[in-house]
Amino acid sequence: MKVTIGGATYKIAFTHSNFQILKRLTLCQIFRVREDPPGDAFVSAGQTRVHKNDVYCKETGRKLSLARALKAGGFSREERKLFWAAYRYRAVERNLGTRLASDPEPTSSPRRAESSSL
């Protein structure tokens, strides 16, 4: 997921570990994308751990770890709002963004048209 704030582009990466009961965690890392030299510069990170008696939820872990990473990064309230807006609409951009540009409108199948006329 990428966010652009005031000419700077940030990349957010989530890492999940749900393999061992005592080490279930979610890590959120924020990087600043650099053009020269190419690569990403680490900005901040936030981590959440799941209690051994709790049920692991990837979405909850992402939200908590992102909040902690934003706090550790020292972003202003307005900047945090932009990060959260990008987080909330990440699936919409990923699923619809490519379809709107390249794919034609979906058409109904002939089978449905036949069954509706009966």
C-alpha positions as CSV (number, residue, x, y, z in Angstrom):
1,M,0.0,0.0,0.0
2,K,1.4,3.4,-0.9
3,V,0.5,6.9,0.4
4,T,1.7,10.2,-1.0
5,I,1.9,13.1,1.4
6,G,3.3,16.5,0.4
7,G,5.4,15.1,-2.4
8,A,6.8,12.2,-0.3
9,T,5.6,8.7,-1.1
10,Y,5.4,6.2,1.8
11,K,5.0,2.4,1.5
12,I,3.3,0.4,4.2
13,A,4.1,-3.3,4.6
14,F,2.4,-5.8,6.9
15,T,4.0,-9.1,8.1
16,H,1.9,-11.7,9.9
17,S,3.1,-14.6,12.0
18,N,0.4,-17.1,13.1
19,F,2.4,-20.3,13.3
20,Q,3.2,-20.7,17.0
21,I,0.8,-20.0,19.8
22,L,3.3,-17.9,21.8
23,K,4.5,-15.9,18.8
24,R,1.4,-14.8,17.0
25,L,2.1,-11.2,15.9
26,T,1.5,-8.6,13.2
27,L,4.3,-6.1,12.2
28,C,3.6,-2.9,10.3
29,Q,6.6,-1.1,8.7
30,I,6.5,2.3,7.1
31,F,9.1,3.1,4.5
32,R,9.7,6.3,2.5
33,V,10.2,5.6,-1.2
34,R,13.4,7.2,-2.5
35,E,14.1,7.9,-6.1
36,D,17.8,8.8,-5.7
37,P,19.4,6.6,-4.5
38,P,16.7,4.0,-5.4
39,G,15.3,2.1,-2.5
40,D,13.2,2.5,0.5
41,A,14.2,4.3,3.7
42,F,12.8,2.9,7.0
43,V,10.6,5.4,8.9
44,S,8.9,3.5,11.7
45,A,7.3,0.2,12.8
46,G,4.6,-1.0,15.0
47,Q,3.9,-4.5,16.4
48,T,1.1,-6.3,18.0
49,R,1.1,-9.6,19.8
50,V,-1.9,-11.9,20.4
51,H,-2.5,-13.2,23.9
52,K,-2.3,-17.0,24.0
53,N,-6.0,-17.2,24.9
54,D,-7.2,-14.8,22.2
55,V,-8.3,-15.6,18.7
56,Y,-5.9,-14.4,16.0
57,C,-7.5,-11.7,13.7
58,K,-5.4,-10.4,10.9
59,E,-7.5,-7.2,10.5
60,T,-7.3,-6.3,14.2
61,G,-3.6,-6.9,14.1
62,R,-3.2,-4.6,11.1
63,K,-5.1,-1.8,12.6
64,L,-3.3,-1.9,16.0
65,S,0.1,-2.2,14.4
66,L,-0.5,0.6,11.9
67,A,-1.7,2.9,14.7
68,R,1.5,2.1,16.7
69,A,3.7,2.7,13.6
70,L,2.1,6.1,12.9
71,K,2.6,7.1,16.5
72,A,6.2,6.0,16.5
73,G,6.8,7.8,13.2
74,G,5.6,11.2,14.7
75,F,3.2,11.9,11.9
76,S,0.8,14.8,12.3
77,R,-3.0,14.3,12.7
78,E,-3.6,15.3,9.1
79,E,-0.9,12.9,7.8
80,R,-2.4,10.1,9.9
81,K,-5.8,10.8,8.4
82,L,-4.3,10.3,4.9
83,F,-2.7,7.0,6.0
84,W,-6.0,5.7,7.4
85,A,-8.0,6.7,4.3
86,A,-5.5,4.8,2.2
87,Y,-5.8,1.8,4.5
88,R,-9.6,1.8,4.5
89,Y,-9.8,1.9,0.7
90,R,-6.9,-0.4,-0.1
91,A,-9.1,-3.3,-1.3
92,V,-11.2,-1.0,-3.5
93,E,-8.2,0.4,-5.3
94,R,-6.6,-3.0,-5.7
95,N,-9.8,-4.7,-7.0
96,L,-11.5,-2.0,-9.0
97,G,-8.6,0.2,-10.1
98,T,-7.3,-2.2,-12.7
99,R,-10.7,-3.4,-13.9
100,L,-11.9,0.2,-14.6
101,A,-9.0,1.0,-16.8
102,S,-8.6,-2.2,-18.9
103,D,-11.6,-4.5,-18.8
104,P,-14.9,-4.1,-20.6
105,E,-18.1,-4.2,-18.7
106,P,-19.3,-7.6,-17.6
107,T,-22.1,-9.0,-19.6
108,S,-24.9,-11.3,-18.5
109,S,-24.6,-14.9,-19.4
110,P,-26.9,-16.4,-22.1
111,R,-28.1,-19.0,-19.7
112,R,-29.5,-16.4,-17.4
113,A,-31.3,-14.6,-20.2
114,E,-32.9,-17.9,-21.3
115,S,-34.2,-18.8,-17.9
116,S,-35.7,-15.3,-17.3
117,S,-37.7,-15.5,-20.5
118,L,-39.5,-18.7,-19.5
